[in-house]
Amino acid sequence: MGVLVGPRANLPLHPAEKKLLFVVGANLCFLPWALGTMHPWSQISSFSLSTLGLAVALHPRDYVGSSADGNESYRLVLWPKLVRFPIFWMGLALLLLVLVQAANSSWRYVQTSKAWWLVRTGDVWWMPGSVKVPSFRFNIWWQFVIYSAVWMLVCSIWVGLTRRRSLRVLLGVIVANGLALGILLAFQRVTDNHYIPWPLTALTRNRLMASFISANHAGAYFTLTVFCAIALATWFFDDGKRSLAKSTPSGVFGFAALVLGGAVFFTLSRGASLTLVVVSAVFAGWIALRRNVRPNAIGVSPVVITIILVGFIFSAYVATRNLEISDIYNRWESIAVHGTAESSVRTRAMARAAATTMLHDHWLRGVGAGCFRYLFPEYVKLYPEIYEGSNLFWEHAHCDWLEIPIELGLIGDLILVLGLGWWVRYFIRHRVLWHPLAMPALIGCLPTLIHACFDFPFQCPAILATWCVMITMAGKWVEIDDP
């Protein structure tokens, strides 16, 4: 057992599922507000919430009274579902790989008051290696905490959420949280104050974009929330059409998607804006194909379209009257005029070239999860022009498709490919192509993959966790629809 379908779907949520929903929702809300969870204190907090969530998810549930099917009491034991979840084992294998890397350090970090360097250490040459770095700096153990938190979050959702109602609520929480962040972003843009005096501001010197320390991370996160809203809008409209409902919340979520889409542009992240436009076109193509293949599945309500258009025009009017549109124009004009010669494009191209060389040297063993930044300076030196922009220390390669393989090596890459292959097979087997919620959610995961070609969104725990959760909820939803 593990899902409720048919008439049982009208039963109230079990108290344990409500608790799990609260813990998971709190975790997903906390991730972006805690400065993207880019600091150890927030990573430990998220790890604690994920641990609590998994414990709540695995606790046996006694269904009695109104929560039981036909008022017949029974106990639901959920741990067998966890051990049958291949992603659980693949995630566990990845964490074990990180532990092996940590135990077999190939370099040691040494620091004085003026400089730092790496010292080669004795290691087992054929085993995955890493850099031994003190805990006051980001190291392999902090990356282990991040991966563990995301792994437990995914497992708790897969095992503990048994109802579509729970998944709808969780998606709604992500959307509402995104709108709250959008309000903060709008306030920052209107007041031109990106150091809003709230408690977490004192923990960073960065100029915040909403609650993120990177505009690109803010844009990538808002893009995920856009497609969470779109997924709910398409599902509610489809469900309302099947049930002949007079009204549904689809228009509300459609408007939320437009507002969140505006937030993406006002983060001034060119990468996030570009990927949003491209993947929105993909989604529009999917809608058109679905209407041709399944003409009774999704229609277009003139009332909903009118409400959304009027709301969008009003929002655009308010934005142009109160926000500094020239900032957005100037950033796009810079890359349009200078092209690949534009400073950020040129330096990232050189960083990519250096990272490619680094991958050639370390593709087999890897350099250790979270350890890329300590070995990369040796390769950056091959491109002295990169220092013209004062980029003396690169924490990331600005290309996750290079950085992650460099850190995890061949074994880690195989684990990730196996995980991706299992999800692809799973969704094909469950005929997800025309699903009104799962497919929009999966399409919404594409912008992050594209963005990762020229930035590092997956190095932000808030984005990594939300991205993995969207895939998991899409998989869980189709399982409930087709048990």
C-alpha positions as CSV (number, residue, x, y, z in Angstrom):
1,M,0.0,0.0,0.0
2,G,1.1,3.6,-0.3
3,V,-1.4,5.6,-2.3
4,L,-5.1,6.5,-2.2
5,V,-7.1,6.6,-5.4
6,G,-10.8,6.6,-6.4
7,P,-13.3,7.2,-3.6
8,R,-10.6,6.9,-1.0
9,A,-9.1,10.1,-2.3
10,N,-11.8,12.1,-0.6
11,L,-10.7,10.8,2.9
12,P,-9.0,13.4,5.1
13,L,-5.2,13.4,5.3
14,H,-3.6,11.2,8.0
15,P,-2.2,13.3,10.8
16,A,1.3,11.9,10.1
17,E,1.0,13.0,6.5
18,K,0.0,16.5,7.6
19,K,3.1,16.6,9.9
20,L,5.3,15.5,7.0
21,L,3.7,18.1,4.7
22,F,4.4,20.8,7.3
23,V,8.1,19.7,7.7
24,V,8.8,19.4,4.0
25,G,7.0,22.6,3.2
26,A,8.9,24.5,5.9
27,N,12.2,23.1,4.5
28,L,11.4,24.1,0.9
29,C,10.4,27.6,2.1
30,F,13.5,27.9,4.3
31,L,15.9,27.0,1.5
32,P,15.6,30.2,-0.6
33,W,15.0,32.6,2.3
34,A,18.2,31.5,4.0
35,L,20.3,33.3,1.3
36,G,19.8,30.3,-1.0
37,T,21.3,28.0,1.7
38,M,24.8,28.9,0.6
39,H,26.2,29.0,4.2
40,P,27.0,26.2,6.7
41,W,24.5,27.3,9.3
42,S,21.6,27.1,6.8
43,Q,22.9,23.8,5.3
44,I,22.9,22.3,8.8
45,S,19.4,23.6,9.4
46,S,18.1,22.1,6.1
47,F,19.8,18.8,6.9
48,S,18.1,18.7,10.3
49,L,14.7,19.4,8.7
50,S,15.3,16.7,6.0
51,T,16.3,14.2,8.7
52,L,13.1,15.0,10.7
53,G,11.0,14.7,7.5
54,L,12.4,11.3,6.7
55,A,11.8,10.1,10.3
56,V,8.2,11.3,10.1
57,A,7.7,9.7,6.6
58,L,9.0,6.3,7.8
59,H,6.9,6.2,11.0
60,P,4.1,3.5,10.7
61,R,0.7,5.0,10.3
62,D,-2.4,3.6,12.0
63,Y,-5.6,4.4,9.9
64,V,-8.6,4.4,12.1
65,G,-12.0,6.0,12.0
66,S,-12.6,8.6,9.3
67,S,-9.1,8.3,7.9
68,A,-9.5,4.6,7.1
69,D,-11.0,3.2,4.0
70,G,-14.5,2.0,4.8
71,N,-13.8,2.7,8.5
72,E,-11.7,-0.5,8.6
73,S,-8.6,0.1,10.8
74,Y,-5.2,-0.9,9.4
75,R,-1.6,0.0,9.7
76,L,0.5,1.3,6.9
77,V,4.2,0.4,7.1
78,L,6.2,2.6,4.7
79,W,9.9,1.5,4.9
80,P,9.4,-1.3,2.3
81,K,8.5,1.4,-0.2
82,L,11.8,3.2,0.6
83,V,13.9,0.1,-0.1
84,R,12.1,-0.5,-3.4
85,F,12.9,3.1,-4.5
86,P,16.0,2.9,-6.8
87,I,16.8,6.6,-6.3
88,F,17.3,5.8,-2.6
89,W,20.0,3.3,-3.4
90,M,21.6,5.5,-6.0
91,G,21.7,8.4,-3.6
92,L,23.1,6.2,-0.9
93,A,25.8,5.1,-3.4
94,L,26.7,8.7,-4.2
95,L,27.0,9.6,-0.5
96,L,29.2,6.5,0.0
97,L,31.4,7.7,-2.9
98,V,31.8,11.1,-1.2
99,L,32.8,9.4,2.0
100,V,35.4,7.4,0.2
101,Q,36.7,10.6,-1.4
102,A,36.9,12.3,2.0
103,A,38.8,9.3,3.5
104,N,41.3,9.3,0.6
105,S,42.6,12.9,0.5
106,S,45.1,13.6,-2.3
107,W,45.9,17.2,-1.3
108,R,46.0,19.2,2.0
109,Y,45.0,22.8,2.3
110,V,47.5,25.0,4.0
111,Q,46.9,28.7,4.9
112,T,48.8,31.5,6.4
113,S,47.7,35.1,7.1
114,K,48.7,36.1,3.6
115,A,48.2,33.1,1.3
116,W,47.1,29.5,0.9
117,W,48.3,26.6,-1.1
118,L,47.9,22.8,-1.5
119,V,50.3,20.1,-0.4
120,R,50.3,16.7,-2.1
121,T,49.6,13.9,0.4
122,G,50.0,10.1,0.2
123,D,46.8,8.5,-1.1
124,V,45.6,5.3,-2.7
125,W,46.2,6.2,-6.3
126,W,43.4,4.2,-7.8
127,M,40.7,5.3,-5.4
128,P,38.6,8.5,-5.7
129,G,40.4,11.4,-4.0
130,S,39.7,14.8,-2.5
131,V,41.3,17.9,-0.9
132,K,41.5,18.0,2.9
133,V,40.3,21.4,3.9
134,P,39.6,22.8,7.4
135,S,35.9,23.1,8.4
136,F,36.0,26.9,8.5
137,R,36.1,26.8,4.7
138,F,33.7,25.0,2.4
139,N,34.9,21.4,2.0
140,I,33.8,18.0,1.1
141,W,31.9,17.5,4.4
142,W,29.7,20.5,3.7
143,Q,28.9,19.1,0.3
144,F,28.1,15.8,1.9
145,V,25.6,17.6,4.2
146,I,24.0,19.3,1.1
147,Y,23.7,16.0,-0.9
148,S,22.4,14.2,2.2
149,A,19.7,16.8,2.9
150,V,18.4,16.7,-0.7
151,W,18.5,12.9,-0.8
152,M,16.5,12.6,2.4
153,L,14.0,15.3,1.2
154,V,13.4,13.3,-2.0
155,C,13.0,10.0,-0.1
156,S,10.6,11.5,2.4
157,I,8.3,12.9,-0.4
158,W,8.4,9.6,-2.3
159,V,7.6,7.5,0.7
160,G,5.5,9.7,3.0
161,L,3.2,11.7,0.7
162,T,0.5,9.3,-0.5
163,R,-2.2,11.7,-1.7
164,R,-2.5,14.1,-4.7
165,R,-3.9,16.6,-2.3
166,S,-0.6,16.7,-0.4
167,L,1.3,17.2,-3.7
168,R,-1.0,20.0,-4.7
169,V,-0.5,21.7,-1.4
170,L,3.3,21.3,-1.6
171,L,3.4,22.8,-5.1
172,G,1.2,25.6,-3.9
173,V,3.6,26.3,-1.0
174,I,6.4,26.6,-3.5
175,V,4.4,29.0,-5.6
176,A,3.3,31.1,-2.6
177,N,6.9,31.2,-1.3
178,G,8.0,32.4,-4.8
179,L,5.4,35.2,-4.8
180,A,6.6,36.3,-1.4
181,L,10.2,36.4,-2.7
182,G,8.9,38.3,-5.7
183,I,7.3,40.9,-3.4
184,L,10.7,41.3,-1.7
185,L,12.4,41.7,-5.1
186,A,9.9,44.3,-6.2
187,F,10.4,46.3,-3.0
188,Q,14.2,46.2,-3.5
189,R,13.8,47.4,-7.1
190,V,11.3,50.2,-6.2
191,T,13.4,51.4,-3.3
192,D,16.8,50.7,-5.0
193,N,17.8,49.1,-1.7
194,H,19.2,45.5,-2.0
195,Y,20.3,45.5,1.6
196,I,16.9,45.2,3.1
197,P,17.3,45.3,6.9
198,W,16.0,41.9,7.9
199,P,17.8,39.4,10.1
200,L,19.7,37.5,7.5
201,T,21.1,40.5,5.7
202,A,23.7,40.9,8.3
203,L,25.1,37.5,7.4
204,T,26.4,38.5,4.0
205,R,28.1,41.5,2.4
206,N,26.6,40.7,-1.0
207,R,24.0,42.8,-2.7
208,L,20.9,40.6,-2.5
209,M,18.5,39.8,-5.3
210,A,15.4,38.9,-3.4
211,S,17.0,36.7,-0.8
212,F,19.7,35.3,-3.0
213,I,23.3,36.4,-3.1
214,S,23.5,35.8,-6.8
215,A,21.2,37.3,-9.4
216,N,21.6,34.1,-11.6
217,H,20.5,31.9,-8.7
218,A,17.5,34.1,-8.0
219,G,16.5,34.0,-11.7
220,A,16.9,30.2,-11.8
221,Y,14.9,29.7,-8.7
222,F,12.0,31.9,-9.9
223,T,12.0,30.0,-13.1
224,L,11.3,26.8,-11.2
225,T,8.4,28.4,-9.4
226,V,7.0,29.7,-12.7
227,F,6.6,26.1,-13.9
228,C,5.2,24.9,-10.5
229,A,2.5,27.5,-11.0
230,I,2.0,26.4,-14.6
231,A,1.7,22.8,-13.7
232,L,-1.0,23.5,-11.1
233,A,-2.8,25.7,-13.6
234,T,-2.9,23.1,-16.3
235,W,-3.9,20.3,-13.9
236,F,-6.7,22.3,-12.3
237,F,-8.1,23.4,-15.7
238,D,-7.9,19.8,-17.0
239,D,-9.5,18.4,-13.8
240,G,-12.2,21.1,-13.9
241,K,-13.1,20.3,-17.5
242,R,-13.4,16.6,-16.7
243,S,-15.6,17.2,-13.6
244,L,-17.6,20.0,-15.3
245,A,-16.7,22.4,-12.5
246,K,-18.0,25.9,-12.9
247,S,-14.7,27.4,-11.8
248,T,-11.2,26.3,-10.9
249,P,-8.1,28.0,-9.4
250,S,-6.3,27.6,-12.8
251,G,-6.6,31.3,-13.6
252,V,-5.1,32.2,-10.3
253,F,-2.1,30.0,-10.8
254,G,-1.8,31.1,-14.4
255,F,-1.6,34.7,-13.2
256,A,0.9,33.7,-10.5
257,A,3.1,32.2,-13.3
258,L,3.0,35.5,-15.2
259,V,4.0,37.4,-12.0
260,L,6.8,35.0,-11.3
261,G,7.9,35.2,-14.9
262,G,8.2,39.0,-14.4
263,A,10.3,38.4,-11.3
264,V,12.7,36.3,-13.4
265,F,13.4,39.3,-15.7
266,F,13.8,41.7,-12.9
267,T,16.5,39.6,-11.3
268,L,18.5,40.9,-14.3
269,S,19.8,37.4,-14.9
270,R,20.2,37.1,-18.7
271,G,20.7,33.4,-18.5
272,A,17.6,32.7,-16.5
273,S,15.5,35.1,-18.7
274,L,16.8,33.5,-21.9
275,T,16.1,29.9,-20.7
276,L,12.6,30.9,-19.5
277,V,11.7,32.3,-22.9
278,V,13.1,29.2,-24.7
279,V,11.4,26.6,-22.5
280,S,8.2,28.6,-22.4
281,A,8.1,28.2,-26.2
282,V,8.7,24.4,-25.6
283,F,5.7,24.4,-23.2
284,A,3.5,26.3,-25.7
285,G,4.5,23.7,-28.4
286,W,3.6,20.9,-26.0
287,I,0.2,22.5,-25.3
288,A,-0.5,22.8,-29.1
289,L,0.5,19.2,-29.7
290,R,-1.6,17.9,-26.7
291,R,-4.7,19.7,-28.0
292,N,-4.3,18.0,-31.4
293,V,-3.6,14.6,-30.0
294,R,-6.1,14.8,-27.1
295,P,-8.6,17.5,-28.1
296,N,-10.7,17.0,-25.0
297,A,-7.9,17.3,-22.6
298,I,-7.0,21.0,-22.3
299,G,-9.0,23.9,-23.7
300,V,-8.6,27.6,-23.3
301,S,-11.2,29.5,-21.3
302,P,-11.8,33.0,-22.7
303,V,-12.7,34.3,-19.2
304,V,-9.4,32.9,-17.8
305,I,-7.4,34.3,-20.7
306,T,-9.0,37.8,-20.3
307,I,-8.3,37.8,-16.6
308,I,-4.7,36.8,-17.1
309,L,-4.1,39.4,-19.9
310,V,-5.7,42.2,-18.0
311,G,-3.7,41.3,-14.9
312,F,-0.5,41.0,-16.9
313,I,-1.0,44.4,-18.6
314,F,-1.7,46.0,-15.2
315,S,1.4,44.4,-13.7
316,A,3.5,45.5,-16.7
317,Y,2.1,49.1,-16.3
318,V,3.0,49.1,-12.6
319,A,6.4,47.7,-13.3
320,T,7.3,50.2,-16.0
321,R,6.1,53.1,-13.8
322,N,8.0,52.1,-10.7
323,L,10.9,49.9,-11.6
324,E,14.1,50.9,-13.4
325,I,13.6,49.2,-16.8
326,S,16.9,50.7,-18.1
327,D,18.8,48.3,-15.9
328,I,17.4,45.3,-17.8
329,Y,17.8,47.0,-21.1
330,N,21.4,47.9,-20.4
331,R,22.4,44.4,-19.5
332,W,20.9,42.9,-22.7
333,E,22.3,45.8,-24.8
334,S,25.8,45.0,-23.5
335,I,25.8,41.5,-24.7
336,A,24.0,42.4,-27.9
337,V,26.6,45.0,-28.8
338,H,29.8,43.3,-27.6
339,G,28.7,39.6,-28.1
340,T,31.4,37.2,-27.1
341,A,33.8,40.1,-26.4
342,E,31.6,41.2,-23.5
343,S,33.5,41.0,-20.3
344,S,31.5,38.3,-18.4
345,V,31.1,36.2,-21.6
346,R,34.8,36.3,-22.4
347,T,36.0,35.4,-18.9
348,R,33.5,32.6,-18.6
349,A,34.6,31.2,-21.9
350,M,38.2,31.2,-20.6
351,A,37.0,29.6,-17.3
352,R,35.2,26.9,-19.4
353,A,38.4,26.2,-21.3
354,A,40.4,25.9,-18.1
355,A,37.7,23.6,-16.6
356,T,37.7,21.4,-19.8
357,T,41.5,20.9,-19.3
358,M,40.9,20.1,-15.6
359,L,38.3,17.5,-16.6
360,H,40.7,15.9,-19.0
361,D,43.1,15.4,-16.0
362,H,40.7,14.3,-13.4
363,W,37.7,12.6,-15.1
364,L,38.5,9.2,-13.7
365,R,39.0,9.8,-10.0
366,G,37.5,13.2,-9.5
367,V,38.9,15.9,-7.1
368,G,36.3,15.5,-4.4
369,A,32.8,16.9,-3.9
370,G,33.0,20.6,-3.2
371,C,36.8,20.6,-3.8
372,F,36.8,22.1,-7.4
373,R,37.6,25.6,-6.2
374,Y,40.9,24.6,-4.6
375,L,42.5,23.0,-7.6
376,F,41.0,25.2,-10.3
377,P,43.5,28.1,-9.7
378,E,46.2,25.9,-11.2
379,Y,44.3,25.7,-14.5
380,V,43.1,29.3,-14.5
381,K,46.8,30.4,-14.6
382,L,46.8,29.0,-18.2
383,Y,44.6,32.0,-19.1
384,P,46.2,35.1,-17.6
385,E,43.6,37.4,-19.3
386,I,41.0,36.1,-17.0
387,Y,42.5,38.1,-14.2
388,E,41.7,41.4,-15.9
389,G,38.2,41.3,-14.4
390,S,39.7,40.9,-10.9
391,N,38.5,37.3,-10.8
392,L,41.4,36.1,-8.7
393,F,39.6,33.1,-7.2
394,W,36.9,31.1,-9.0
395,E,34.8,29.1,-6.7
396,H,32.9,27.5,-9.6
397,A,33.5,26.8,-13.3
398,H,30.2,28.6,-14.4
399,C,29.3,25.3,-16.0
400,D,27.9,22.6,-13.9
401,W,28.1,20.1,-16.7
402,L,31.9,20.4,-16.3
403,E,32.2,21.0,-12.6
404,I,30.2,18.1,-11.3
405,P,32.1,15.5,-13.3
406,I,35.4,17.0,-12.3
407,E,34.4,16.6,-8.6
408,L,32.7,13.2,-8.7
409,G,34.8,11.4,-11.3
410,L,33.7,8.5,-13.4
411,I,32.0,6.5,-10.6
412,G,29.9,9.5,-9.6
413,D,29.0,10.3,-13.2
414,L,27.8,6.7,-13.7
415,I,25.6,6.9,-10.6
416,L,24.0,10.2,-11.8
417,V,23.5,8.7,-15.3
418,L,21.8,5.6,-13.8
419,G,19.5,7.8,-11.7
420,L,18.6,9.8,-14.8
421,G,18.1,6.6,-16.8
422,W,15.7,5.2,-14.1
423,W,13.6,8.4,-14.1
424,V,13.4,8.4,-17.9
425,R,12.3,4.8,-18.0
426,Y,9.9,5.4,-15.1
427,F,8.2,8.3,-16.9
428,I,8.0,6.5,-20.2
429,R,6.5,3.4,-18.5
430,H,3.8,5.6,-16.9
431,R,3.0,7.4,-20.2
432,V,3.8,10.8,-18.8
433,L,4.0,12.6,-22.2
434,W,0.5,14.1,-22.1
435,H,0.0,14.3,-18.3
436,P,-1.5,17.7,-17.3
437,L,0.7,18.2,-14.3
438,A,3.8,15.9,-14.5
439,M,4.8,17.0,-18.0
440,P,4.7,20.7,-17.3
441,A,6.7,20.1,-14.1
442,L,9.3,18.1,-16.1
443,I,9.4,20.8,-18.8
444,G,10.0,23.3,-16.0
445,C,13.2,21.4,-15.0
446,L,14.7,22.0,-18.4
447,P,15.7,25.7,-17.9
448,T,18.0,24.7,-15.0
449,L,19.7,22.1,-17.1
450,I,20.2,24.7,-19.9
451,H,21.3,27.4,-17.4
452,A,23.8,24.9,-16.0
453,C,25.7,25.0,-19.4
454,F,26.9,28.5,-18.6
455,D,26.4,29.0,-14.9
456,F,26.3,27.0,-11.7
457,P,22.6,26.8,-10.5
458,F,23.1,23.3,-9.1
459,Q,25.7,24.6,-6.7
460,C,22.9,26.5,-4.9
461,P,21.2,24.1,-2.5
462,A,17.8,25.9,-2.8
463,I,17.8,25.3,-6.5
464,L,19.2,21.8,-6.4
465,A,16.6,20.7,-3.8
466,T,13.6,22.4,-5.5
467,W,14.6,20.9,-8.9
468,C,14.9,17.4,-7.4
469,V,11.6,17.8,-5.6
470,M,9.8,18.8,-8.8
471,I,10.9,15.7,-10.5
472,T,10.0,13.6,-7.5
473,M,6.5,15.1,-7.2
474,A,5.9,14.6,-10.9
475,G,6.9,10.9,-10.5
476,K,4.8,10.5,-7.4
477,W,1.8,12.1,-9.1
478,V,1.8,9.7,-12.0
479,E,2.3,6.8,-9.6
480,I,-0.9,7.8,-7.8
481,D,-2.8,8.3,-11.1
482,D,-1.5,4.9,-12.4
483,P,-0.7,2.7,-9.4
